[in-house]
Amino acid sequence: MKPQELHQLVFNFRAARAVMFAVQAGLFEELCQEDLTIDELVARLELHRASTTILLETLVQLDVLNKQGLRYSVAQELRATLRRDTEGSIANLLLLDANHWSNWSVAEDFFRPEKARLFAYDRQSNFAAAMQQGVGDMNVRLAQVLLAHGPGHIVDVGSGPGLLIEQLLGAAKNLKYTLVDFEKTLDIARGNLSAYEHCDVNFLPHDIVLGKLQIEADCIVASRLLMGFDDAEMKQILANICHGLVHEGVLVINEFDTETKVGALMSLDMLVNCGARVYGRDQLAKCLDELGFEIVSEQATTVFTRAFSAKRKGI
Ligand SMILES: C[S@@+](CC[C@H](N)C(=O)[O-])C[C@H]1O[C@@H](n2cnc3c(N)ncnc32)[C@H](O)[C@@H]1O
């Protein structure tokens, strides 16, 4: 097995769960009979619209559903497998698994029943390490996007352990940098960036949901930040960020690409874990428009992430 295949294998649990969600919600029972729009599905099954949209779009990216115009459909050859009343159906098995699913999450009970706490780990440092791994050269590409704007002061909001700034410092030591995050996360970043003490690197503990960014920068980046927040918070964060941007400045938003399998599954993951979602290009453009900004360029930073550069309209 190749590393990439292993990667895909283990993350397929999300894809499997997406199909189970759809069985549980009764989506296939409806869609195996006729093609339907989201409004029709939501009304028939009394579903939550925003969550159902994320699920449907994920199933489209997984090739389980097709979408033509506003209508979703199940391919003819999958119908007998996905509806519950046919001989070759797996829907009842999936429903069973969907109910047993939670038992798969409690490793302690089976593998170290007497020493359950040995499975405990430090969530903060695990999160920082997880953020660090598995995105390949995303920060290399994102750094290139930022430097191409010719900035003097780069602010990384939701900087995490500081890997993007470290990447930038490797390429441009003479710029001013500010990392914005929670104090505890900035402590990890301070450790990671200790070799750059002689550079103009600043750490600003700040909750970007709660307050405006009291800073003046010509380049502000938010990478994989917005997806952890619901609509209202996301809009508030964008407004708070824009406050710190000089008039001609550029705001760069790096997010998962919802038009990819990985991005769509990340959106579902965000829904389940934070009640949020990955915001696609159209939603970002709309929110930015309301703040007087427009997207001026966009670049892929991995095969499943994209960076959108936005400026105030007319700049
Ligand atoms: C998913 S991580 C992304 C880290 C980094 N930007 C990257 O792409 O690797 C999101 C980061 O945003 C930070 N964050 C979350 N909510 C925040 C808030 N309200 N104010 C400031 N930072 C926040 C988290 O602590 C975390 O470091």
The ligand as an ORCA input file, in Angstrom:
! r2SCAN-3c Opt
* xyz 0 1
  C      -7.764     25.219     11.922
  S      -6.576     26.190     12.764
  C      -5.659     26.858     11.393
  C      -4.278     27.267     11.775
  C      -3.456     27.846     10.632
  N      -4.026     29.092     10.150
  C      -3.328     26.841      9.509
  O      -3.948     26.997      8.450
  O      -2.580     25.867      9.709
  C      -7.555     27.571     13.303
  C      -6.801     28.479     14.247
  O      -7.650     29.582     14.549
  C      -7.565     29.851     15.933
  N      -8.817     30.479     16.359
  C     -10.013     29.890     16.498
  N     -10.919     30.746     16.946
  C     -10.280     31.932     17.092
  C     -10.693     33.203     17.550
  N     -11.963     33.406     17.931
  N      -9.793     34.198     17.605
  C      -8.506     33.976     17.234
  N      -8.058     32.785     16.782
  C      -8.936     31.764     16.722
  C      -7.351     28.504     16.582
  O      -6.784     28.642     17.878
  C      -6.439     27.839     15.565
  O      -5.083     28.078     15.866
*
